[in-house]
Amino acid sequence: MNKEKKQLRKKYLQERLTLSPLQWQEKSKQICQHLSESLLVSNSKIILSYLSFKQEPDLSLLHHDKRKIWGLPRCQGNELIWHQFTSVNDLEIGKYGILEPSTHSPLIYPHQVDLILVPAVGCDRFGYRLGYGGGYYDRLFAQPLWQNIVRMGIVFDFAYVDKLIKESWDKTLDYICTESGIKTPIKEQKE
């Protein structure tokens, strides 16, 4: 693993954990507000999301919108499998201590999905994402069936930076949402 990437990951995770519960809730609420007001979300019927872990931006306020079908990931081997979020009673603790939908929850397939809200440790202005290092989303986005679905990274402002280190397998996000709004990445110039 790239040493510099590892250090950046540690820095942003530590900064996230220094937020007070009130700051975390307020910033998360602002992100949810921007998302709920966006045409991208309002025009989407099936949205893949996540449950907050280690003070990631909390999107659970959105999950109450019953006009949408919300999908949540479950780790199965090295892959993410998506299930419909039906109730908090249908969640169980998964591989990394993260709440996941039970295996009995209805599956969601790529051709059904309109939008993916992607958790991140950091994002840059070019749409690159710094994840946790497990490669789950990189593997997902590399699969042909998932490549054309709109992807929006979710981070707090302090983790939205000018430029991250990128690897050959990194796929860009289409949008990034922070507490200050939704951003469209800059298209990189080919060298």
C-alpha positions in Angstrom: 0.0 0.0 0.0 1.2 3.5 -0.9 2.8 5.0 2.3 1.6 8.5 1.5 -1.9 7.3 0.9 -1.8 5.5 4.2 -0.7 8.7 6.0 -3.4 10.7 4.3 -6.1 8.1 5.3 -4.9 8.3 8.9 -4.9 12.1 8.9 -8.5 12.4 7.5 -9.9 9.6 9.7 -8.4 11.3 12.8 -9.8 14.7 11.8 -13.2 13.1 11.4 -13.1 11.5 14.8 -12.2 14.9 16.4 -15.6 16.3 15.4 -17.9 16.6 18.4 -21.2 14.7 18.2 -23.0 18.0 17.6 -20.6 19.1 14.8 -20.9 15.7 13.2 -24.7 15.8 13.3 -24.8 19.3 12.0 -22.4 18.7 9.1 -24.3 15.5 8.2 -27.6 17.3 8.3 -26.2 19.9 5.9 -25.0 17.2 3.5 -28.5 15.5 3.6 -30.1 18.9 2.9 -28.0 19.4 -0.2 -28.7 15.9 -1.4 -32.4 16.1 -0.8 -32.6 19.4 -2.7 -30.6 18.1 -5.7 -32.3 17.1 -8.9 -30.0 14.2 -9.1 -31.5 12.7 -6.0 -35.0 13.8 -6.6 -34.9 12.2 -10.2 -33.5 8.9 -8.8 -35.8 6.1 -7.8 -33.3 3.5 -6.5 -30.3 5.0 -4.7 -27.4 3.0 -3.1 -26.2 4.5 0.1 -24.3 3.4 3.2 -24.6 3.4 7.0 -22.2 5.8 8.8 -19.2 4.2 10.4 -16.4 5.9 12.4 -18.2 9.3 12.0 -18.6 9.2 8.2 -21.2 11.7 7.1 -24.5 10.2 8.3 -27.1 9.9 5.5 -29.7 8.1 7.6 -32.0 11.2 7.5 -32.4 10.5 3.7 -33.2 6.8 4.2 -36.6 7.8 5.7 -37.8 9.1 2.3 -40.2 6.3 1.3 -40.5 7.7 -2.3 -37.1 6.1 -2.9 -35.8 2.6 -2.7 -32.6 2.7 -0.6 -29.9 0.1 -1.1 -27.2 -0.8 1.4 -24.0 -2.8 0.9 -23.1 -6.2 2.5 -19.6 -7.5 2.2 -19.5 -11.0 0.7 -16.0 -12.2 0.2 -14.2 -9.4 -1.6 -17.4 -8.0 -3.2 -20.2 -5.7 -2.2 -23.7 -7.1 -2.6 -26.5 -4.6 -2.5 -29.8 -5.2 -0.6 -32.9 -3.1 -0.2 -33.0 -1.2 3.2 -36.3 -2.1 4.7 -35.9 -1.5 8.4 -33.2 -1.1 11.1 -34.6 -4.4 12.5 -33.2 -6.2 9.4 -29.6 -5.0 9.9 -26.8 -7.2 11.4 -23.2 -6.6 12.2 -21.0 -7.5 9.3 -17.4 -8.4 8.6 -15.8 -5.0 9.7 -18.2 -4.3 12.5 -20.4 -2.2 10.2 -24.2 -2.7 10.1 -25.3 -4.5 7.0 -28.6 -5.7 5.6 -29.4 -9.3 6.4 -29.1 -11.8 3.6 -32.9 -12.1 3.6 -33.4 -8.5 2.5 -34.3 -8.1 -1.2 -31.3 -7.8 -3.6 -30.7 -4.8 -5.8 -29.1 -5.3 -9.2 -27.0 -2.8 -11.2 -29.6 -2.3 -14.0 -32.0 -1.0 -11.4 -29.7 1.6 -9.8 -29.9 5.3 -10.6 -27.3 6.7 -8.2 -24.6 5.5 -5.8 -23.7 7.6 -2.7 -20.2 6.5 -2.0 -18.5 6.8 1.4 -15.0 8.1 1.3 -12.1 9.1 3.6 -11.2 11.9 1.2 -12.0 13.2 -2.3 -10.2 15.6 -4.6 -11.3 18.2 -7.1 -10.7 15.8 -10.0 -13.2 13.3 -8.6 -10.7 10.8 -7.2 -11.6 9.1 -3.9 -9.5 7.9 -1.0 -11.2 4.9 0.5 -10.3 2.7 3.4 -7.9 0.5 1.4 -10.0 -2.6 1.0 -10.7 -1.9 -2.7 -14.4 -2.8 -2.5 -15.6 0.2 -4.4 -12.7 0.0 -6.9 -13.6 -3.5 -7.7 -17.3 -2.6 -8.0 -16.7 0.3 -10.3 -14.4 -1.8 -12.5 -17.2 -4.2 -13.4 -18.9 -3.3 -16.7 -22.5 -3.4 -15.2 -21.6 -0.7 -12.6 -19.5 1.6 -14.8 -22.3 3.9 -16.1 -24.2 4.5 -12.9 -23.8 8.0 -11.5 -21.4 8.0 -8.5 -21.4 10.7 -5.8 -18.7 10.8 -3.2 -19.7 11.9 0.3 -17.1 13.7 2.6 -16.8 16.6 4.9 -15.2 19.8 3.6 -11.9 19.2 5.4 -11.4 15.9 3.4 -12.2 17.6 0.0 -8.8 18.5 -1.2 -7.0 19.8 -4.3 -5.3 16.6 -5.4 -5.0 13.0 -4.1 -2.5 10.4 -5.1 -4.2 8.1 -7.7 -3.5 4.6 -8.8 -4.1 3.1 -12.3 -7.2 1.3 -11.1 -8.9 4.4 -9.5 -12.2 5.4 -11.1 -13.4 9.0 -10.8 -16.7 10.1 -9.1 -19.2 12.1 -11.1 -20.0 14.4 -8.1 -18.9 15.1 -4.6 -21.1 16.3 -1.8 -19.8 18.1 1.3 -21.6 20.2 3.9 -21.0 23.2 1.6 -22.7 21.7 -1.4 -22.4 19.4 -4.4 -19.3 19.8 -6.6 -18.6 18.7 -10.1 -15.1 17.4 -10.6 -12.6 19.1 -12.9 -11.8 17.0 -16.0 -8.1 16.2 -16.1 -6.1 17.2 -19.1 -4.5 14.2 -20.9 -0.7 14.5 -21.0 
